[in-house]
């Protein structure tokens, strides 16, 4: 990482000085092993994992991918898949029940289209498919992606950008044409929803989120977070479509750079951007 990038990421009031010791693989693996062992030790079949007090004063477990049991299981399985840790327990039997538990906890018990990637069914179904791939799970994932195309949040956590990422993951796993088709349909819908700012000469999306209509540039709700799955899945788009997206993304990032802050810092929204 270049010194310039470190300066962009470092904030003196939030971070330790960037003077990390030299890379030591053994030390890194030891730290991962210690974290994994502690995580597994805190698991119980009845309560899964308690919430961290810095996340929520209520220790009751959560189940979603974003900050719940689904995310913990995903992280543990990912570390094992990389060869970075060996798990002492099989968590596969606990994944499917998370769907009903999460819907109940999120107040969406009777919602058949709770398709949010980070908060709803899609992330949990992706985890199920990772443990035990099957056509019924894949079909349900395809239904969720399709059902989420017109979600008005237009951001990664709840909306179509998140299920766009799910379609990309499923295409990487299976190579099936249906995932490319869903990916393209979602990307085209997002393109049709772009708005134009005369003030900043760039495109943006409006997020209808938590009862408010807002505009964000950064992650998780903003333009950049939506651009990431588009960039990673560009090979699934027609060349002319990707060229249009590339021009759009580059222009919005360029036009919303906060030139009063560190180089490359993005403003939270076009309305907060400082123009050169």
Short mmCIF file of the C-alpha atoms (twelve columns), coordinates in Angstrom:
data_MODEL
# 
_entry.id   MODEL 
# 
loop_
_atom_site.group_PDB 
_atom_site.id 
_atom_site.type_symbol 
_atom_site.label_atom_id 
_atom_site.label_alt_id 
_atom_site.label_comp_id 
_atom_site.label_asym_id 
_atom_site.label_seq_id 
_atom_site.Cartn_x 
_atom_site.Cartn_y 
_atom_site.Cartn_z 
_atom_site.pdbx_PDB_model_num 
ATOM 1   C CA . UNK A 1   0.000   0.000   0.000   1 
ATOM 2   C CA . UNK A 2   1.420   3.363   -0.975  1 
ATOM 3   C CA . UNK A 3   2.112   6.124   1.543   1 
ATOM 4   C CA . UNK A 4   -0.515  8.274   -0.195  1 
ATOM 5   C CA . UNK A 5   -3.200  5.631   0.261   1 
ATOM 6   C CA . UNK A 6   -2.264  5.216   3.937   1 
ATOM 7   C CA . UNK A 7   -2.670  8.970   4.420   1 
ATOM 8   C CA . UNK A 8   -6.104  8.814   2.806   1 
ATOM 9   C CA . UNK A 9   -7.255  6.029   5.140   1 
ATOM 10  C CA . UNK A 10  -5.658  7.349   8.346   1 
ATOM 11  C CA . UNK A 11  -7.530  9.690   10.661  1 
ATOM 12  C CA . UNK A 12  -5.548  10.841  13.696  1 
ATOM 13  C CA . UNK A 13  -8.596  11.102  15.946  1 
ATOM 14  C CA . UNK A 14  -9.764  7.558   15.180  1 
ATOM 15  C CA . UNK A 15  -6.720  5.407   14.362  1 
ATOM 16  C CA . UNK A 16  -3.392  4.343   15.773  1 
ATOM 17  C CA . UNK A 17  -0.351  5.712   13.882  1 
ATOM 18  C CA . UNK A 18  0.392   3.576   10.769  1 
ATOM 19  C CA . UNK A 19  3.600   2.052   12.152  1 
ATOM 20  C CA . UNK A 20  2.710   -1.637  12.121  1 
ATOM 21  C CA . UNK A 21  5.537   -4.128  12.611  1 
ATOM 22  C CA . UNK A 22  6.881   -6.173  9.738   1 
ATOM 23  C CA . UNK A 23  4.610   -8.918  8.405   1 
ATOM 24  C CA . UNK A 24  4.882   -12.140 10.374  1 
ATOM 25  C CA . UNK A 25  2.789   -15.037 9.051   1 
ATOM 26  C CA . UNK A 26  3.134   -17.039 12.232  1 
ATOM 27  C CA . UNK A 27  1.937   -14.141 14.351  1 
ATOM 28  C CA . UNK A 28  -1.018  -13.570 12.022  1 
ATOM 29  C CA . UNK A 29  -2.036  -17.227 12.070  1 
ATOM 30  C CA . UNK A 30  -1.733  -17.320 15.835  1 
ATOM 31  C CA . UNK A 31  -4.041  -14.312 16.150  1 
ATOM 32  C CA . UNK A 32  -6.590  -15.872 13.785  1 
ATOM 33  C CA . UNK A 33  -6.469  -19.148 15.702  1 
ATOM 34  C CA . UNK A 34  -6.998  -17.329 18.992  1 
ATOM 35  C CA . UNK A 35  -10.014 -15.422 17.639  1 
ATOM 36  C CA . UNK A 36  -11.544 -18.564 16.099  1 
ATOM 37  C CA . UNK A 37  -11.112 -20.581 19.298  1 
ATOM 38  C CA . UNK A 38  -12.720 -17.806 21.348  1 
ATOM 39  C CA . UNK A 39  -15.592 -17.512 18.851  1 
ATOM 40  C CA . UNK A 40  -16.281 -21.243 18.903  1 
ATOM 41  C CA . UNK A 41  -16.085 -21.353 22.698  1 
ATOM 42  C CA . UNK A 42  -18.795 -18.697 22.986  1 
ATOM 43  C CA . UNK A 43  -21.221 -20.608 20.740  1 
ATOM 44  C CA . UNK A 44  -24.216 -22.465 22.168  1 
ATOM 45  C CA . UNK A 45  -26.784 -24.467 20.159  1 
ATOM 46  C CA . UNK A 46  -29.621 -22.680 21.951  1 
ATOM 47  C CA . UNK A 47  -28.412 -19.075 21.884  1 
ATOM 48  C CA . UNK A 48  -25.808 -19.160 19.098  1 
ATOM 49  C CA . UNK A 49  -23.682 -16.088 19.880  1 
ATOM 50  C CA . UNK A 50  -24.506 -13.173 22.203  1 
ATOM 51  C CA . UNK A 51  -24.240 -9.679  20.766  1 
ATOM 52  C CA . UNK A 52  -21.060 -7.744  21.474  1 
ATOM 53  C CA . UNK A 53  -21.777 -4.922  23.977  1 
ATOM 54  C CA . UNK A 54  -20.306 -2.368  21.575  1 
ATOM 55  C CA . UNK A 55  -22.896 -3.404  18.978  1 
ATOM 56  C CA . UNK A 56  -25.963 -3.651  21.203  1 
ATOM 57  C CA . UNK A 57  -26.619 -3.396  24.930  1 
ATOM 58  C CA . UNK A 58  -29.072 -6.293  24.563  1 
ATOM 59  C CA . UNK A 59  -27.049 -9.555  24.574  1 
ATOM 60  C CA . UNK A 60  -29.853 -11.464 22.807  1 
ATOM 61  C CA . UNK A 61  -28.534 -13.109 19.624  1 
ATOM 62  C CA . UNK A 62  -29.088 -11.745 16.143  1 
ATOM 63  C CA . UNK A 63  -29.306 -13.955 13.059  1 
ATOM 64  C CA . UNK A 64  -28.685 -11.834 9.961   1 
ATOM 65  C CA . UNK A 65  -25.555 -11.692 7.807   1 
ATOM 66  C CA . UNK A 66  -24.722 -8.085  8.701   1 
ATOM 67  C CA . UNK A 67  -24.132 -8.439  12.445  1 
ATOM 68  C CA . UNK A 68  -25.616 -11.781 13.415  1 
ATOM 69  C CA . UNK A 69  -25.031 -15.509 13.518  1 
ATOM 70  C CA . UNK A 70  -25.135 -15.858 9.716   1 
ATOM 71  C CA . UNK A 71  -22.175 -13.511 9.415   1 
ATOM 72  C CA . UNK A 72  -20.224 -15.322 12.133  1 
ATOM 73  C CA . UNK A 73  -20.783 -18.722 10.509  1 
ATOM 74  C CA . UNK A 74  -19.833 -17.294 7.108   1 
ATOM 75  C CA . UNK A 75  -16.575 -15.862 8.541   1 
ATOM 76  C CA . UNK A 76  -15.650 -19.124 10.261  1 
ATOM 77  C CA . UNK A 77  -16.343 -21.202 7.151   1 
ATOM 78  C CA . UNK A 78  -14.406 -18.736 4.982   1 
ATOM 79  C CA . UNK A 79  -11.353 -18.930 7.240   1 
ATOM 80  C CA . UNK A 80  -11.509 -22.731 7.159   1 
ATOM 81  C CA . UNK A 81  -11.891 -22.726 3.357   1 
ATOM 82  C CA . UNK A 82  -8.755  -20.582 3.086   1 
ATOM 83  C CA . UNK A 83  -6.828  -22.976 5.306   1 
ATOM 84  C CA . UNK A 84  -6.408  -20.269 7.944   1 
ATOM 85  C CA . UNK A 85  -8.249  -22.179 10.687  1 
ATOM 86  C CA . UNK A 86  -9.666  -25.607 11.487  1 
ATOM 87  C CA . UNK A 87  -13.110 -25.604 13.036  1 
ATOM 88  C CA . UNK A 88  -14.072 -27.852 15.915  1 
ATOM 89  C CA . UNK A 89  -17.801 -27.834 15.113  1 
ATOM 90  C CA . UNK A 90  -20.024 -28.302 12.054  1 
ATOM 91  C CA . UNK A 91  -22.317 -25.273 11.795  1 
ATOM 92  C CA . UNK A 92  -24.299 -26.488 8.778   1 
ATOM 93  C CA . UNK A 93  -27.273 -27.778 10.856  1 
ATOM 94  C CA . UNK A 94  -27.772 -24.329 12.368  1 
ATOM 95  C CA . UNK A 95  -28.048 -22.368 9.113   1 
ATOM 96  C CA . UNK A 96  -31.543 -23.157 7.800   1 
ATOM 97  C CA . UNK A 97  -33.288 -22.306 11.110  1 
ATOM 98  C CA . UNK A 98  -31.744 -18.832 10.884  1 
ATOM 99  C CA . UNK A 99  -34.234 -17.923 8.146   1 
ATOM 100 C CA . UNK A 100 -37.276 -18.103 10.437  1 
ATOM 101 C CA . UNK A 101 -35.400 -16.770 13.458  1 
ATOM 102 C CA . UNK A 102 -34.194 -13.741 11.523  1 
ATOM 103 C CA . UNK A 103 -37.578 -12.984 9.988   1 
ATOM 104 C CA . UNK A 104 -39.170 -13.075 13.416  1 
ATOM 105 C CA . UNK A 105 -36.450 -10.894 14.961  1 
ATOM 106 C CA . UNK A 106 -36.701 -8.361  12.114  1 
ATOM 107 C CA . UNK A 107 -40.487 -8.200  12.238  1 
ATOM 108 C CA . UNK A 108 -40.809 -9.738  8.756   1 
ATOM 109 C CA . UNK A 109 -42.320 -13.093 9.753   1 
ATOM 110 C CA . UNK A 110 -44.942 -13.116 6.995   1 
ATOM 111 C CA . UNK A 111 -42.891 -11.394 4.273   1 
ATOM 112 C CA . UNK A 112 -42.234 -13.809 1.358   1 
ATOM 113 C CA . UNK A 113 -39.903 -11.326 -0.347  1 
ATOM 114 C CA . UNK A 114 -37.529 -10.399 2.469   1 
ATOM 115 C CA . UNK A 115 -34.708 -10.381 -0.043  1 
ATOM 116 C CA . UNK A 116 -32.196 -8.031  1.597   1 
ATOM 117 C CA . UNK A 117 -28.644 -9.323  1.137   1 
ATOM 118 C CA . UNK A 118 -27.237 -8.190  4.473   1 
ATOM 119 C CA . UNK A 119 -30.414 -8.102  6.588   1 
ATOM 120 C CA . UNK A 120 -32.769 -10.675 5.078   1 
ATOM 121 C CA . UNK A 121 -33.119 -14.058 3.419   1 
ATOM 122 C CA . UNK A 122 -30.634 -13.726 0.552   1 
ATOM 123 C CA . UNK A 123 -27.458 -13.802 2.627   1 
ATOM 124 C CA . UNK A 124 -28.687 -16.755 4.669   1 
ATOM 125 C CA . UNK A 125 -29.747 -18.674 1.553   1 
ATOM 126 C CA . UNK A 126 -26.305 -18.045 0.028   1 
ATOM 127 C CA . UNK A 127 -24.782 -19.539 3.173   1 
ATOM 128 C CA . UNK A 128 -27.103 -22.559 2.932   1 
ATOM 129 C CA . UNK A 129 -26.097 -23.071 -0.689  1 
ATOM 130 C CA . UNK A 130 -22.416 -22.885 0.242   1 
ATOM 131 C CA . UNK A 131 -22.806 -25.678 2.785   1 
ATOM 132 C CA . UNK A 132 -25.128 -27.857 0.689   1 
ATOM 133 C CA . UNK A 133 -25.731 -26.753 -2.923  1 
ATOM 134 C CA . UNK A 134 -29.140 -27.776 -4.227  1 
ATOM 135 C CA . UNK A 135 -31.564 -26.716 -6.918  1 
ATOM 136 C CA . UNK A 136 -34.348 -25.764 -4.456  1 
ATOM 137 C CA . UNK A 137 -32.014 -23.339 -2.669  1 
ATOM 138 C CA . UNK A 138 -30.742 -21.955 -5.978  1 
ATOM 139 C CA . UNK A 139 -34.304 -21.494 -7.216  1 
ATOM 140 C CA . UNK A 140 -35.220 -19.607 -4.058  1 
ATOM 141 C CA . UNK A 141 -32.161 -17.384 -4.457  1 
ATOM 142 C CA . UNK A 142 -33.147 -16.635 -8.049  1 
ATOM 143 C CA . UNK A 143 -36.647 -15.729 -6.865  1 
ATOM 144 C CA . UNK A 144 -35.268 -13.386 -4.215  1 
ATOM 145 C CA . UNK A 145 -32.904 -11.633 -6.651  1 
ATOM 146 C CA . UNK A 146 -35.717 -11.133 -9.156  1 
ATOM 147 C CA . UNK A 147 -38.134 -9.921  -6.474  1 
ATOM 148 C CA . UNK A 148 -35.648 -7.315  -5.233  1 
ATOM 149 C CA . UNK A 149 -34.916 -5.551  -8.544  1 
ATOM 150 C CA . UNK A 150 -37.302 -2.659  -7.854  1 
ATOM 151 C CA . UNK A 151 -36.559 -2.174  -4.161  1 
ATOM 152 C CA . UNK A 152 -36.576 1.614   -3.608  1 
ATOM 153 C CA . UNK A 153 -33.560 1.676   -1.297  1 
ATOM 154 C CA . UNK A 154 -31.185 1.282   -4.252  1 
ATOM 155 C CA . UNK A 155 -28.232 0.411   -1.994  1 
ATOM 156 C CA . UNK A 156 -26.198 -2.608  -0.928  1 
ATOM 157 C CA . UNK A 157 -27.740 -3.447  2.440   1 
ATOM 158 C CA . UNK A 158 -31.410 -3.759  1.499   1 
ATOM 159 C CA . UNK A 159 -31.761 -3.131  -2.220  1 
ATOM 160 C CA . UNK A 160 -30.944 -4.459  -5.666  1 
ATOM 161 C CA . UNK A 161 -27.180 -3.765  -5.432  1 
ATOM 162 C CA . UNK A 162 -26.973 -6.406  -2.684  1 
ATOM 163 C CA . UNK A 163 -28.891 -9.012  -4.634  1 
ATOM 164 C CA . UNK A 164 -26.818 -8.058  -7.693  1 
ATOM 165 C CA . UNK A 165 -23.824 -9.203  -5.652  1 
ATOM 166 C CA . UNK A 166 -25.654 -12.433 -4.787  1 
ATOM 167 C CA . UNK A 167 -26.249 -13.128 -8.495  1 
ATOM 168 C CA . UNK A 168 -22.549 -12.555 -9.152  1 
ATOM 169 C CA . UNK A 169 -21.560 -14.980 -6.372  1 
ATOM 170 C CA . UNK A 170 -23.927 -17.627 -7.714  1 
ATOM 171 C CA . UNK A 171 -22.563 -17.213 -11.236 1 
ATOM 172 C CA . UNK A 172 -19.032 -17.645 -9.891  1 
ATOM 173 C CA . UNK A 173 -20.099 -20.831 -8.083  1 
ATOM 174 C CA . UNK A 174 -22.146 -22.415 -10.863 1 
ATOM 175 C CA . UNK A 175 -21.434 -20.693 -14.190 1 
ATOM 176 C CA . UNK A 176 -25.162 -20.963 -14.978 1 
ATOM 177 C CA . UNK A 177 -26.670 -18.556 -17.500 1 
ATOM 178 C CA . UNK A 178 -29.625 -17.663 -15.266 1 
ATOM 179 C CA . UNK A 179 -27.327 -15.806 -12.883 1 
ATOM 180 C CA . UNK A 180 -25.851 -13.731 -15.690 1 
ATOM 181 C CA . UNK A 181 -29.357 -12.927 -16.885 1 
ATOM 182 C CA . UNK A 182 -30.430 -11.841 -13.400 1 
ATOM 183 C CA . UNK A 183 -27.236 -9.846  -13.009 1 
ATOM 184 C CA . UNK A 184 -27.816 -8.038  -16.311 1 
ATOM 185 C CA . UNK A 185 -31.487 -7.367  -15.552 1 
ATOM 186 C CA . UNK A 186 -30.601 -5.893  -12.161 1 
ATOM 187 C CA . UNK A 187 -27.788 -3.757  -13.581 1 
ATOM 188 C CA . UNK A 188 -30.068 -2.404  -16.327 1 
ATOM 189 C CA . UNK A 189 -32.728 -1.510  -13.788 1 
ATOM 190 C CA . UNK A 190 -30.163 0.323   -11.677 1 
ATOM 191 C CA . UNK A 191 -28.997 2.172   -14.790 1 
ATOM 192 C CA . UNK A 192 -32.559 3.290   -15.492 1 
ATOM 193 C CA . UNK A 193 -32.822 4.660   -11.939 1 
ATOM 194 C CA . UNK A 194 -29.764 6.910   -12.130 1 
ATOM 195 C CA . UNK A 195 -30.414 10.610  -11.631 1 
ATOM 196 C CA . UNK A 196 -28.343 13.535  -12.894 1 
ATOM 197 C CA . UNK A 197 -26.982 16.410  -10.832 1 
ATOM 198 C CA . UNK A 198 -26.636 19.638  -12.826 1 
ATOM 199 C CA . UNK A 199 -24.740 21.123  -9.894  1 
ATOM 200 C CA . UNK A 200 -22.045 18.433  -9.815  1 
ATOM 201 C CA . UNK A 201 -22.219 17.161  -13.391 1 
ATOM 202 C CA . UNK A 202 -22.555 13.517  -12.398 1 
ATOM 203 C CA . UNK A 203 -25.017 10.687  -11.934 1 
ATOM 204 C CA . UNK A 204 -26.243 9.455   -8.559  1 
ATOM 205 C CA . UNK A 205 -29.010 7.375   -6.984  1 
ATOM 206 C CA . UNK A 206 -31.604 8.454   -4.479  1 
ATOM 207 C CA . UNK A 207 -32.052 6.115   -1.521  1 
ATOM 208 C CA . UNK A 208 -35.513 5.788   0.024   1 
ATOM 209 C CA . UNK A 209 -34.356 4.388   3.315   1 
ATOM 210 C CA . UNK A 210 -35.766 4.269   6.860   1 
ATOM 211 C CA . UNK A 211 -38.565 6.668   5.994   1 
ATOM 212 C CA . UNK A 212 -36.257 9.261   4.433   1 
ATOM 213 C CA . UNK A 213 -35.243 10.165  0.912   1 
ATOM 214 C CA . UNK A 214 -31.486 10.709  0.820   1 
ATOM 215 C CA . UNK A 215 -28.440 10.592  -1.419  1 
ATOM 216 C CA . UNK A 216 -25.199 8.897   -0.426  1 
ATOM 217 C CA . UNK A 217 -21.914 8.459   -2.273  1 
ATOM 218 C CA . UNK A 218 -20.004 6.177   0.102   1 
ATOM 219 C CA . UNK A 219 -20.621 2.685   1.478   1 
ATOM 220 C CA . UNK A 220 -22.803 0.916   2.504   1 
ATOM 221 C CA . UNK A 221 -25.787 2.890   1.286   1 
ATOM 222 C CA . UNK A 222 -24.118 4.961   -1.412  1 
ATOM 223 C CA . UNK A 223 -22.995 5.128   -5.006  1 
ATOM 224 C CA . UNK A 224 -19.563 3.594   -4.419  1 
ATOM 225 C CA . UNK A 225 -20.999 0.539   -2.650  1 
ATOM 226 C CA . UNK A 226 -23.250 -0.054  -5.661  1 
ATOM 227 C CA . UNK A 227 -20.359 0.448   -8.068  1 
ATOM 228 C CA . UNK A 228 -18.320 -2.340  -6.460  1 
ATOM 229 C CA . UNK A 229 -20.478 -5.328  -7.617  1 
ATOM 230 C CA . UNK A 230 -20.800 -3.659  -11.026 1 
ATOM 231 C CA . UNK A 231 -17.015 -3.455  -11.344 1 
ATOM 232 C CA . UNK A 232 -16.458 -7.009  -10.115 1 
ATOM 233 C CA . UNK A 233 -19.143 -8.383  -12.441 1 
ATOM 234 C CA . UNK A 234 -18.256 -6.329  -15.510 1 
ATOM 235 C CA . UNK A 235 -17.435 -9.499  -17.440 1 
ATOM 236 C CA . UNK A 236 -21.146 -10.413 -17.234 1 
ATOM 237 C CA . UNK A 237 -22.203 -7.204  -19.014 1 
ATOM 238 C CA . UNK A 238 -22.195 -6.451  -22.720 1 
ATOM 239 C CA . UNK A 239 -19.052 -4.464  -23.629 1 
ATOM 240 C CA . UNK A 240 -21.017 -1.332  -24.524 1 
ATOM 241 C CA . UNK A 241 -22.931 -1.511  -21.224 1 
ATOM 242 C CA . UNK A 242 -19.742 -1.845  -19.213 1 
ATOM 243 C CA . UNK A 243 -18.162 1.078   -21.065 1 
ATOM 244 C CA . UNK A 244 -21.151 3.244   -20.156 1 
ATOM 245 C CA . UNK A 245 -20.947 2.122   -16.535 1 
ATOM 246 C CA . UNK A 246 -17.195 2.711   -16.443 1 
ATOM 247 C CA . UNK A 247 -17.590 6.270   -17.700 1 
ATOM 248 C CA . UNK A 248 -20.444 6.922   -15.268 1 
ATOM 249 C CA . UNK A 249 -18.641 5.518   -12.208 1 
ATOM 250 C CA . UNK A 250 -15.365 7.295   -12.959 1 
ATOM 251 C CA . UNK A 251 -17.118 10.621  -13.496 1 
ATOM 252 C CA . UNK A 252 -19.171 10.450  -10.295 1 
ATOM 253 C CA . UNK A 253 -16.148 9.508   -8.190  1 
ATOM 254 C CA . UNK A 254 -14.123 12.297  -9.789  1 
ATOM 255 C CA . UNK A 255 -16.856 14.911  -9.391  1 
ATOM 256 C CA . UNK A 256 -17.638 14.070  -5.753  1 
ATOM 257 C CA . UNK A 257 -14.055 13.958  -4.464  1 
ATOM 258 C CA . UNK A 258 -13.642 16.201  -1.431  1 
ATOM 259 C CA . UNK A 259 -10.683 18.317  -2.410  1 
ATOM 260 C CA . UNK A 260 -10.637 20.121  0.912   1 
ATOM 261 C CA . UNK A 261 -9.868  16.879  2.737   1 
ATOM 262 C CA . UNK A 262 -7.156  14.256  2.212   1 
ATOM 263 C CA . UNK A 263 -6.487  13.383  -1.447  1 
ATOM 264 C CA . UNK A 264 -9.075  10.958  -2.742  1 
ATOM 265 C CA . UNK A 265 -11.515 11.411  0.135   1 
ATOM 266 C CA . UNK A 266 -15.122 11.028  -1.029  1 
ATOM 267 C CA . UNK A 267 -17.873 13.294  0.230   1 
ATOM 268 C CA . UNK A 268 -20.834 11.475  1.840   1 
ATOM 269 C CA . UNK A 269 -23.193 12.884  -0.805  1 
ATOM 270 C CA . UNK A 270 -22.994 15.151  -3.857  1 
ATOM 271 C CA . UNK A 271 -24.432 17.962  -1.754  1 
ATOM 272 C CA . UNK A 272 -21.481 17.738  0.645   1 
ATOM 273 C CA . UNK A 273 -18.834 17.618  -2.063  1 
ATOM 274 C CA . UNK A 274 -16.281 20.394  -2.310  1 
ATOM 275 C CA . UNK A 275 -15.550 21.425  -5.891  1 
ATOM 276 C CA . UNK A 276 -12.090 22.464  -6.986  1 
# 
